[in-house]
Amino acid sequence: MDLLQQILVYITLAIAVGYIVKKFFLPSFLTSKKPSKKACGQDGCGCS
């Protein structure tokens, strides 16, 4: 029974760490920080 509890704890820990990595660290690597081609004020959008 003790072995089963340890396995479940490690599985839960792995899921939690995987979720945190996916939520907070992977979006910064997957999204590019390129500036947009269309800046405010171009094409008569009315913003200033």
Secondary structure, DSSP 4 states (H G I P E B T S, - for coil): -HHHHHHHHHHHHHHHHHHHIIIIIHHHHHS--PPPSS-TTSTT----
